[in-house]
């Protein structure tokens, strides 16, 4: 808002409710002026903001003393908007800019101004005149200077013909009057002039004043002092001690003698400058005269005159700017004020105990007169109290050295728990060293009647000896009431226990005021050892509240029985990795005595090797044994210790039992791969045969049993299915034929799983480099290193550029496919004829046929034997030159030597490849009949399909044979490289033996 100064009372400034968009008139929302009430007031219902009877003088406001811009003089105020029953409170800050009016007349520093002018000065010589001051600013400030006629003459006397007034605008926006010589000056004819100088402001109506300008004509002094620079600027720390030098002003004068002697004096300087600073007239040193407080004056700006001693003296002016540097010399201030309708008086706030959580109860304002980091203040509530500070506003423009907070309740208040809270608020600034202050608020909680009488125990057990005297006191029950006055006065009575219908009045009685319970009869433990009844406590409030407790009287006996465990030895089994402080077992012990004599104390006694020392504890009431540590079966498998039970008799009796604890294994250890390492690799020649062992993955598991039963699998990096791993032994074998596209690095992702529940696994990398030799190990190692940073989901297998060559071979593959189709048809016809001939001639087990299945017979030249065209180069066998035809195990069981699943056919057989050299000249030449070997089942159309055929196949070291597939063809289906190349020397003769798997 904007408001002109010097206005009357009750001037309307604005409507806060309308400007905030708040609808008024219902009376539910009210307004309260929290600060600024010295000059402002607000209507509680309508939100109308107006002035009070106190007059506003802009020039006398403390915050406007050092302000030279009319838009920066303002009054701050705070308005709180209060909801119904103060269910919510919003705090808003406002600012009223005080507009200047023309209420001050410009004045000269003296009614008589003296100016010395030397004679013989040329026309146009300019002299600076003292400036006038006006407490108003802007348009109401000084507008112009005027030179009037010489006083003393008549009104028609013209203005002076020797001097003329010129007004110049300075760099800082001020007007500088200057006297200009426009005529000859002769001291011998006239040595002084008196002129009238008037100053006028720009107000409406304008204000003006005038002074006598006395011009004294002196002798010639033609050189003025000159300062080294026109503006001197320096920083001065506040609170500097008197005498501290600040800076030295230096001026020079080309004259000699008296005219060249310079003295330094203050020029246009305020009274505060002259009071705080000292200027040495001879040396020009400026020093501290009195301590300067930055919070009162943050900058001193004045002029210093250098004046010679000539007649008249000549001067020069320099501007001095002293910036007062802040020191952390002010502690933060904390102001605690009321907010809304919660009363706060003399530092005490009264708050009802049923007030809601997060209710604002006070307004806290913290401020620091320092600036910068020295003025940044942090505020907090110390101590364990249910109150907290929250910012009153979230605006980013809030000054750092002046913050406001609401003091909220952070937890429910309970008069019965705490009646008064001393809330201490501490504010700390960010200076170095930091300064702090604190303020406190006493929060007084109001009481309500909301607490029934309470007993300290829900069940009170009393041990009372038998054979007592009637009237003896058994116990005293005491109930407490957190309320006060009549609400806390209690009476006691006896009632039957809910579990017993027997009235206690015939045996026990109670004093209604003191709560003393007495026995009226002689008790006999052998007849009855326990009595139970209820004691009720009622307060005298309206309505009355009550509480009750159950009293159990146990008749005590003599201590004539020792404790007895149910077993001499307790055996428990627990799982390892059990959480600390978990129960591991329970022992049972009993004592036939009663009361104190039957109160048992259980403790752990260390074993022979102190195994249980500090590891086990026992719960006295239940006999439950707890472990203080987590068991690790891999470190210790069993514990043995003793449990001791001691009763409370005089003298006490005791017994012991042995506890054996066995730790059962948990699957808490993942397999550990010891070979290979992820950064190693294995070189595999491309000529390697199928079933060649590539590497063996070795892993261990610290668990036992099924938890240590490991199985291996390849889970990635095998897109061509070239490798497989034995799930039990971890042996990685080559199961596919290596082709040129497979050359290069293969990264197999091997996963090792144990058989625990749930299972744990470990993944390892096996790098296989397929190449004839290892000519450049550095290249392979770099590929392996890149593999370690390649995601496992991305396969690394062979030469990635090989697939591009497939497009070039598409035509060749089509031609070869057509030729193979023709050859296949020919083979089918030959096989059909062969099978029919066998059906005619028959087959005898163990007898060599005149036509050997595998050896080409010698025929005449006209009848040349047929040779195989489907020759293939033999692959390297695994361990020896024997190829064995194995019969399947019954019930489809798997063979340990081969990691393949068998089919469901009962007559299934399988080949196992073994080691050998390069290709054989002819594979079929090396088969002979022998026995015994597993069964080979033939096709049904064979005449001996139902008979067993036993054969021993002796292969030379150079032979390679790999059996695979459902139907394995021997002879023409598989041939060595040599036999296929020699197809031109033999006639085509197909002899096939099909095995059914």
KAHUCOR-V441924 format. One record per backbone hydrogen bond with DSSP energy under -1.0 kcal/mol. NH is the residue of the N-H (numbers start at 0). CO is the residue of the C=O. Records with the same first field share a line. If there is no record, write none. Layout:
BEGIN
NH=CO  CO
END
This chain:
BEGIN
2=96
4=98
5=55
9=50
12=48
13=48
15=46
18=14
19=15
21=16
29=81
30=43
31=79
33=77
34=77
39=35
40=49
42=47
46=42
48=13
49=40
50=10
51=38
59=56
63=60
64=61
71=68
74=95
76=93
77=34
78=91
79=31
80=89
81=29
82=87
85=82
86=83
89=80
91=78
93=76
95=74
96=0
97=72
98=2
102=100
106=132
112=211
114=213
116=215
118=217
119=184
123=180
124=121
126=178
128=176
132=106
139=136
140=137
142=199
143=199
145=197
147=195
156=153
163=179
165=177
167=175
169=173
172=169
175=167
177=165
178=126
179=163
180=124
181=161
182=161
189=185
192=214
194=212
196=210
197=145
198=208
199=143
200=206
201=140
208=198
210=196
211=110
212=194
213=112
214=192
215=114
216=190
217=116
225=251
227=249
231=318
233=320
235=322
237=324
238=291
239=236
242=287
243=240
245=285
246=285
248=283
251=225
259=256
260=257
262=306
263=280
264=304
266=302
268=266
273=269
274=270
275=271
276=272
277=286
279=284
283=279
285=246
286=277
287=243
288=275
289=275
295=292
296=292
299=321
301=319
302=267
303=317
304=264
305=315
306=262
307=313
308=257  260
315=305
317=303
318=229
319=301
320=231
321=299
322=233
323=297
324=235
328=326
332=366
334=364
336=362
341=338
344=347
347=344
348=441
349=342
350=443
352=445
354=351
357=408
360=406
362=336
363=404
364=334
365=402
366=332
367=400
373=370
374=371
376=399
377=427
379=425
381=423
384=382
386=384
387=407
389=405
391=403
401=398
402=365
404=363
405=389
406=361
407=387
408=358
409=385
417=413
420=442
422=440
424=438
425=379
426=436
427=377
428=434
429=372  375
436=426
438=424
440=422
441=346
442=420
443=348
444=418
445=350
449=447
453=479
459=549
461=551
463=553
466=522
470=518
471=468
473=516
474=516
476=514
479=453
486=483
487=484
488=485
490=537
491=511
492=535
494=533
499=496
506=503
507=503
508=517
510=515
514=510
516=474
517=508
518=471
519=506
527=523
530=552
532=550
533=494
534=548
535=492
536=546
537=490
538=544
539=485
546=536
548=534
549=457
550=532
551=459
552=530
553=461
554=528
555=463
559=557
563=589
565=587
569=657
571=659
573=661
575=663
576=630
580=626
583=624
586=622
589=563
596=593
597=594
598=595
600=645
602=643
604=641
609=606
614=611
615=611
616=625
618=623
622=618
624=584
625=616
626=581
627=614
634=631
635=631
638=660
640=658
641=604
642=656
643=602
644=654
645=600
646=652
647=595
654=644
656=642
657=567
658=640
659=569
660=638
661=571
662=636
663=573
667=665
671=699
673=697
674=697
679=676
681=766
683=768
687=684
690=733
691=688
693=731
694=731
696=729
697=674
699=671
706=703
707=704
708=705
710=752
711=726
712=750
714=748
720=717
723=732
725=730
729=725
731=694
732=723
733=691
734=721
735=721
741=738
742=739
743=769
745=767
746=795
747=765
748=715
749=763
750=712
751=761
752=710
753=759
754=705
761=751
763=749
765=747
767=745
768=681
769=743
770=683
779=775
780=776
781=777
782=778
783=779
784=780
785=781
786=782
787=783
788=785
789=786
793=790
798=740
801=798
804=801
805=802
812=808
813=809
814=810
815=811
816=812
817=813
818=814
819=815
820=816
821=817
822=818
823=819
824=820
825=821
826=822
827=823
828=824
829=825
830=826
831=827
832=828
833=829
834=830
835=831
836=832
837=833
838=834
839=835
840=836
841=837
846=843
862=859
870=868
871=974
875=686
885=909
887=907
892=889
899=897
907=904
909=885
916=956
925=922
927=951
941=938
944=941
946=943
951=927
958=955
971=990
977=919
979=975
980=976
981=977
982=979
984=981
987=865
995=936
END
